Amino acid sequence: MLRLSLRNIWSRKGRLVLTAIAVIAGAAFLNGVFVFTDTIKGSFNMMFATAYENTNAIVRSANVIEGQFGEEARDHIPASIVETVAAVEGVTEANGDVTATAVATFEGTTLGQDGPPKFAGAWIESEGSPWSIAEGEFPDAPDEVVLDRASSRAAGVKVGDVVTVASRQQPRDFTVVGIATFAGSDTTGGASWTLFELSTAQEFLLGSTDLLDTVIVRSDGSVTDDELALQIDEALNDTEIETLTKDEIVDESQSAVAESLGFITIFLSIFALIAMFVGSFIIYNVFSISAAQRQRENALLRAIGASRAQVTRSMFVEALVVGVGGSAIGCVAGVGLAATILQVLSAVGFGPSDMSLMVNASGFVITLVIGSVVTVLCAVAPAIRSGRVPPLAALRDVSIDRADVSRARKVIGAVSVALAVAMVAWGLAGQTLALGGGVVFLFLSLIALGPFIATPVARAAGPVLGRLRGAAGTMAARNAARNPKRTALTAGALAVGLALLIGVAVLGASAKATTRSVIGDAFQSDYIVSPQQSNGGIGLPPTLAGELRTAGVGSVLGMGASAVLMEEKGEFTSKQVLVVDAADAAAVLQIEFVDGGFADLDGSGLLVSLDKSTRDGLAVGDVIETRLLDGGNRPLEVRGIFDSDVLGNLIVDRSLFDGSSTPLFDLGVFIKTDSGVTDENTAAITSVVDAYPSAKVQSREAYIDEQSKQIDGFLNFIYALLGMSIFIAVIGIVITLLLAVYERRRELGLLRAVGTTRRQVRSSVLWESLVTAVVGVIMGVFLGVSLGWIIVKALEDEGLSEFSLPGSTIVTAALMSLVFAAVASFVPARRAAKADILEAIATT
Amino acid sequence: MSDAQQVVAAAGAVDAVKVYGKGDSEVRALDGVTVDIEAGRFTAIMGPSGSGKSTLMHCMAGLDSLTSGSVSIGDTRLDSLNDRQLTELRRTDVGFVFQAYNLVPTLTALENITLPLLLGGTKGDQQWIDTVIDTVGLRSRLEHRPSELSGGQQQRVAVARALASRPRIIFADEPTGNLDSRTGAEILTFMRRAVKELGQTIVMVTHDPVAASYADRVIFLGDGRIVDRMDDPTAERVLDRMKRFGE
């Protein structure tokens, strides 16, 4: 029997290859994600290992505040400890270092990619340094800088050019004296670097030559790294300073990367699993159709003595071969996919330049297991149905793939709809977990009720197509209505991909509408100055807002964000705070206050959102114990409660950080003039901002447009990830049509015999594909809009106040689906047009 | 025989040769057949299995091509036509009745009957179609799908379809092969009426002497050649002739 199943598989290899494509595509995506992230992780690990290769210990401050996204701010250390460390026994070298961020611009263009960090530090001329000069020389004067090779090359900067660098102070011009490589590589994972002579770095980046960020220690090898670290700690005798061994610092850096990549892996894997889910529709459909087409053969097997279990088992063997084979091919294809994407990424300057592919067995195993299990699960129902074929069916023409729709389906569909509605309602009422269940039931009802949508659509299409395309059109619609379950599943695969795409588009459109209304309502500014690169996370020097204020162009609000530690239930936890200039905030920010206001805010107070004050029972006059980066405590008194979702929960005044080492940048400077947008005002603002080449001036409208565009960029990224699902759905249309054409070959031959032209046959298949796609589009649009609405409603509390339907995106997506369906019909249509008349009318 | 030349030929073959396979496995299905099908008459083609009767019909109907020689329908030589022209010829000038699987399952009886007209994008002669429908007695079943019709009804629909476009010639390939004798007789009577009353030309391939007896003339084929002809056949005479094939 096993032999027979294997022979069956071989005799149907064309069909199997098609089925396998659905598995292969999903598996390739999944393993591609693993290889991709493993490779990036591997090259970062390698980079850190190399970077600290000749380092034995690192001394740094123990005071740290972790931000919302795992980024951390660490306090500085006094420069004087270098001498203490150097005097420790076994230490051959102790070099002070600075780790900061700074933006370099050359001829108006910001160096480095928009996204990765922009580091700045001190040049350490030592054997231990991972940096080496590739061109020119190292910096040894206050106006000299060395750049990394990747970003200088991308910007066309050469030795001898002058770049403007902005950090926390007013931007300054530096002459590029050298181009450096890091451990032989042009870039460190896409980050850009500006390196200065130590005292310049201290003064320019930290504000004082008495400060350092780290001391990098090399030993003569007479003591182990652990002993060395212990001895340094003893010599320093300061609880606010810690010493890490080389292994510790490498581990810490590597696990930080692993953590952030772990998030990316999960995020990307979700899309791979969605692709698999869409693929499962196709796999199930193919097995169902196969079972139906093979029922005579199976009945014959039963008639000559094969048991039910044997027939069922043979289907499972087939599924297992497709699942394992498809997943295995997919795994290999995934390696290729990852390699291609990595190559593209490093070509545009992201990621370490020398990457060797990391192919882990775990990725293969996970992909193989998921791919095989999904495939075999899809075969369960068709296999059981195959086994149930009565032996008599060999002699009679009974179909096991009944085209009619069962009552159970209606019941399941109705129950799913009811549960979906109930759970969504419950979820929106506050039980967020129920939302997930609601969405699951929503998709379940799509699967169950699909045929009830497919049938009327195909019926309605009949007369329309008949008028449009004559007999070919009529037959196309009738064929689509022939087996509504099949049509619905094929359409369902498309609908899932489309629904997610539309759901995301709705979310994006709503986010854009919210951005618009929020900026429109809350920000009364006429001009906005913001960083040229908006994704780097590095803002503008706070000096810019000060200069603009001095220039007298109106009310100037510099706005930044920082993390502080706040006492909550007896413990200090990291909190994100919005940093404003209280004096100018009231003029620029129009938000409603329940109590108090900006006028009451100063360095010893804070403003709390209505949400948080309700949650924590805070009122004006309450004091929250707060700790800054330097470890000092600042009790902050609640001075106001505001009702707005867009500014976070906590607002503090800039003066809170006076004298603290907290690195403060402005994410934007908002200017409200007395006379609005005039040439005069523009000129006055521009003349100040010109000295800050990393900043740009925009009108309010332009700024709002740019914010919207950022959302578009993210949406496009998600659309690309959903592309694989749509691709699989299109493959599904191809397979289903091919199988249908195979099934109808006699009928097609007959049609050709009585005078149907090849063109009419092709047209009929094309229109059948389009009718199927229309069913998918109807389901997908309905589901997608529902999904989007649910997400937007669920995020209402997070500030997503506007629900917006992206009409043009939905129409475009729907039209694209139809175009894809038309393309998908190409091969099946050709196959159908080639139907052999004589074979079809042969009596045997 | 001489008067046959005066009757207009609806279709014909000249030195028709059809060879399948090559070398040792070569089979000459048609080995130089020259025949004229007279218009307005009911012609039966008979012969034992493998005699080439189906091949002759397929080639004359433009479903298959000859190795050498020529076939024509009316004045049109089929070897000069491309696939599209052949398809159109089949749609307008030829009607078909096959042994089984005659109807498109998704279309109603009426749609099946008018299918060649629908394909050509024409309405056809409504009066004629009504006549055909009434003649085959299908008026009450027009909205039914083929799966809802009996075997005999399905064949009647097929005959009606063949007649609907008033083709120059109808080819019927064992039209009663799948029917019981009573239903078969009904179909044959009906085909005969179409010839006598409506002036239709019909060529029928059969191996059944009783079926052949409904024809005006029988052409006997053996080993790819015409071996005999018989006018105004009866079942007994045909059977006698057929018995001689075994000798």
Interface residues (C-beta under 8 A of the other chain):
Chain A: G470 A471 A472 T474 M475 R478 N479 A481 R482 R746 E747 L750 L751 R752 A753 V754 G755 T756 T757 R758 R759 Q760 I837 L838 A840 I841 T843
Chain B: H58 L63 D64 D83 R84 T87 E88 R90 R91 T92 V94 F96 F98 Q99 A100 Y101 N102 L103 V104 P105 T106 L107 E111 L115 P116 L118 L119 G120 G121 R161 D173 E174 G177
